[in-house]
């Protein structure tokens, strides 16, 4: 079954003003939808980031995979890698892996439709019927401020800039989706303020696992302080400080595991992290680990080294959520609840409603063939029009924050 076409559609959709260590989310998030068409007319779906550089690499990869067997994903991966210059070339490893990942997901979706089997079966079969996700909590503004002659853009979730606001946000997330674990994106305010927010969550939701991720915003000394203050409170502490050695110095005294999606981002970065004892939990992400099968392989590596496994998320829609759910269902030792931004962006999804739902904080594995989701072409066309009208080419949290506050300094570690 040959690949006849690979249709690449960049899209833009609404994003709330979510704060992080490098700035704030802009009013629109960029994404890309892939439609891989085989010579019998079967279409497989993929989703990936939508920055200009990524789109250009996808266009190069498209020419390399046309005419290839949709079941030959290993050869397709080699062709994509070679087209992008291979190791030592101008495209970084994670960027090459990210391009192949989107294509591989589309191949697997097509394979599932051709064979009548869900993607998780193509990955070895599901070991769980539903995948737990964690509520992803953010400090945030009440609205996107007025700029460029336009008025403010209100956001239904409202403001969350203190412990009370974070608890209210968490309560709404739990009420709507049933989440059974909570993660706070930190690195926004001084550590004592974020410690207070975690303690407020622990009081409001006794027994629910808690995490905080400051994205390298703290020095090792500050990270050790936070770990001491939240002893017995956190399920894990994610990426508190930069580098293998920095994390190792924190892990040496912390009572909770350290987790990462910033330090360990490829297979070659696993070894130095293990040698130094930098982290105990790796957050997988098929978008930059090289696809769903490579994520399963990461699970085996984590098992071999006694590492825990969770899943990273960035602003995404339903195709990615379906792919995340299938691979998590087929990875036995991915036992920590996965991250997901989906509740923040689901209103602008490009898949037909119904296949994806949250039940008790978990997403049941779609039971249709392939990913089990269907493209909403009207929604896709609307998101594509939004992309074209926006003139946006890449995500820039720091630039957006600086347009609103020219004195903003994103340098990390900050505290």
N, C-alpha and C positions, 0 to 999 in steps of 0.2 A: 504494500500500500504506500504509494509515493506522496510526498508533500507537493501539492500543486501550487499553493499560494500561502503567504504569511502576511496577513493584513494587520498593520500597526496603526492604532488609533489613539493619539494623545488626548487626554481629558483633564478637566479641572472641576473640582467640586468644593463646596463650602467647608471651611474649617474654622472652629472657634478660636478665640485668642488664648491659646494654651501657652503657659510660660514654662521655660526650661533654662538650663544653665547657659545657653548660647543666645537666648532672645525670646521670641514669641512667634507662634504660628501665624502666618499671613491669612487674609480672608479666604484665599483659595489654595487648596492642595493640588499638586500635579500628580497624575498617574497615567498609566498607559495600559490599554487592553489589546491583547493579541488574539487573532482568530487564525488558527492554522487549518487550512483546507486540504484534504487529501483528494486523490484522483477519483474516489467514489462519491465525493461530496460531503463526507463527514467533516464536521468542524470541531476542533478542540480549542478551548479557551485558556488564556494565560493573563496574568496581571503583573505589572512591575512598576517601579518608579518612573516618573515622566520628565525628568530633567533633560535638557537639550543634549548633553553629552551621551546619556544613556540611549536616547532615541537614535542618535547618529550611529551608535554601535549596533543597535538592533537592526538598522537598515543594512549595515555591512553584513551582519550575520544572516539576514534574510537571503541574500544572494548565495551564501554558502550552503544553505540547507535545502533550497528548492530542488526537487527531484530525488531527494533522499528518502529512504524507507522510514516511515513514521515510527516503526518499532525499533529502529537501530539507534537508540538514544546515546549509546556509547560513541558510535561513529559520528553522530550529530554533534556531540560535545567536542570531539576532536576537531571537527570541521570549524565549529564556532571559535574554538581557541586559536586555531591556525589563522583564521580570517582576521582575528583581532591582534595578531602579532605574537601570540604565545608567550611563554615565560621569558622574561628579559626584554619584552617589547614595551611599547608605550602605554599599554593599557594595564592597570594594576590587576593582580590576581582576583581580588574580590569583585572588581568591575566586570571582568571576563566571566566569572562565575555567575554574576547577577544576570548577564545577558542570556547565558545558557539556561539558567533556572526558569526564566519566563517561557522559553521555548520548550523546555522539558515538560513543564506542567501542561502546556497545550498538547504536546505529544501524548502524555499519559491520559489526558481527558479524551483525546481522539481514540486512543487504544481501548479505553474503557467502553466507549460507545460502540466501537467495532466488535468487541468481544462480549458486550452485555454485562460487564463487571465493573463494580466501583473501583476507584483509584486505589483505595486502601488494599484491595485484593491483589492489585498489581505490585504492591509493596510488601507482600507477604501475608496479608490478612490482618484484620483488626483484632486487637487484644482488649479493646474497650468499645462499647457502643456509643459513648458520648465522651466528649473531651472537655474537662473543666477549664474555665478561663477566669482570670483575675480582673476585678474592677480596676481600671487604670485612672487614677485620680490625678488631677492637675491643679496647681495654682492657676488662676485665670482672671482676666478682666471681665467685667459685665458685658462689654461690647468692644468691637473693633472701633477705635477712635476715628473721628472725621479726618479726612485727608484728601489731597488732590481735588479739592472742590466738591467732594462728596460728603454726605452726612454720615454719622456713625452707623455701624451695622450691629444691631442688637443680637444677643444670643440668649436662647431660652434657658440655658443652664445658669445664667446669672454669675455673680462675682464669687470668687473663692480666694481670699487673700490672707486668711487667718485660720486657726484651728476650727473655729465654729463653721466657717464656710466649707472647709474640707470635709468635716463630719456631715454637713447637710448634703454635700455632693455625693458622698459615699452612701448615705441613707437612700437617696433617690436611685443611685445605681443598683443597690441591693434590692430595693422595692421593685424596680422595673425588670431586672434581669436575674435576680436571685444569686448574685455572686457570693461565693463562700471563701474568698480571699481578697485582700486589698493591697494595691501598690500605689505609692505616692511618688510622683516625679518631683524630686527635690532639686537642690542646687540653685534655688531661686532667692531664698531669704537666708539670713544668718542661721547657722546650724541649730542654735537653741530654739529658734522659732519653729523649725521643722521637727525637732525633737518633741516639742510641745504638741504639734499636730499629730504625730504618731501616737503619743500617749493619749491624746483625746480620742483617736480612733480605737485604741485598745480598750478604753473605758466604755465607749459607745457600742462596740462590737466584740464583747468578750468571747475569746475562743477562736476568732477568725485569724488565720495567718496574715501577718503584715510584712510589707517590704518597703524599702525606700531606695530610690535611684537618683543620686545627685549628678550623675554624668561627669565624674572627675572634678567636681567643684571644690573638693576639700584636700588639704595637705594630708600626708600620712598622720601627723600628730593630731590634727582635727578629726580625722577618720577614727583613730583609736579612741578619742574622747567620745565621739558619738556612739561607737560600739559599746563602750563602758556604760554610757547613759541608757542605752536601749537593750542592755543585757536582759535576756529572758522575755523580750518584747517582740523582736524581729524574727521572722522565719529565715530571711537572709538579707544581707547588705550588699547592694549591687553597685559596682563601679564607683566606689567612694573617692578614689585617688588614682592618678595616672601611673601606668607602667607596671611591668611584672614585679620589679623590686619594691615599688611603693605598695602595691597590693599585698605582696608577701609580708612586708613589715606590719601591715594591719592584721593579716590573717594569723600571724604568729601569736597574737594576744586576744583576738576577738573570740567570743564564745559562740557566735553564730557563724554559719558559712558565709563566705564571700562569693558573689556571683558576678558574671561579666557577659556583656555582649560587645564591649569595646576593646578589651585587651586580647581576647581570643576570638578571632574572626575568620580563621582559615586553619586548615589542618597543620600547616607548618608552624602555627603559633601555639599549638597545643603543648608541644614538647617543652618549651621554655617555661610555660605556666606550671606544668607538672613538676619540672625540676626545681623550681623555686618555691613551690607550694603557694602560688599566688591566689588561686581560687579553688573553690570546691563545687561550684555549680556553673555550667556553661549554658547560656541562652542561645539556642539554635535559631536560625532564620533561613528558610530555604531560599529567600531572595538573594542572599549573598554567600551562602555556603555551597551553592552550585546545584540546587534543586532538591527534589523530594528524596531521591535515592541516596544522595550524598548526606542528607539529614539523617536518614536511617543509618548510614555508615558512621556518622558522628555519634549516634547512640551507642554503637558497638565500641567505639573508642572510649567514650565516657564510662561505659561499663567496665572495660579493661582496666582503667585507671581509678576506678572507684569514685568517679565524679557524678554529681547529680546533674539533671538536665531539665531545663525549662525552655521557653520559647519567647523570643523578642518580637516586638511589633513596632510598626510605624503606621502613619495614616494610610489606611487601606480600605478596600471595598470587598464585596462578597466573593469574588473569584478567589482572592487571596485567603479569605476566611475559610472557604471550602477546602482549598489546598492545605492550609495549616491543620485543619481538623482531620483530614485523611491521613496525613503523615504522622500526626500526634497519636492518632488511633492505632497506627501500625508500629509504633516505637515503644516497646515494653517499658523501658526505664525512663521515659519522659513522664515523670510522676508528679512534678510540680505543675500547678495550674499555669496555663499559658497567658502571656500578655495579649491584649487586643485593643486597638483604637476603634474598633467597629462601632461601638455605641455612639462615638462622637461624630461619625460620618455616615451612618447607615441610611439616613433620609435621602441621600443622593446616590444610592446604590444603582448599579447598572445590571443587576440580575433580577429576574422575575421573583417577586416575594413568594415565600412559602417553603422553599427548600431549606432555608437556614433559620434557626430559631434558638433562643436561649431557654433552657429549662433547668431551674435550680443552679444557675451559673454555668451550665455546661451546654455545648452545642452537640446535639445528636448527629452522628455521621450521616450525611445525605445518602439515601439508599438507591438513588437512580444510577444509571451507568455513568462511568467517568467521574467527574467531580460532582455530578448530580445537580448542577445549577444550569439555568437557561438565561441567555443574554436578553435583556430588555432593550430592543433596538431603538425605541423612541427615547429612552433615558440615555443611551449611549450617544445618540445624535445630539441631544441637548447638552450633555457634558462636553462633547467635542466642540460645539458652538461656543460654550463658555470659555474653553481653552483658547480658541482662535481669537475671540474678542478680548481676552485678558492681555494678550501680548507677553505673557509670562514665559520664561525659559527655564528657570531653575528655582529651587527652594532657597530662601535666604532669611532665616529667622533673625540673624544678627542685623542684617541690613534693614529689615522692617522695624526692629526695635530702635535702631539708630535714627531712622527717619522720624520717629516719634520722640526720641530722646537722644540728641546728638552726643551727649556726654556718656552714653552707655558703653561700658568696657566689658567685653566678653571674655577677657583673659582668664584662664584657669590654670591651676587651682586658685580659687578666689578667697577661701577662708582657711 
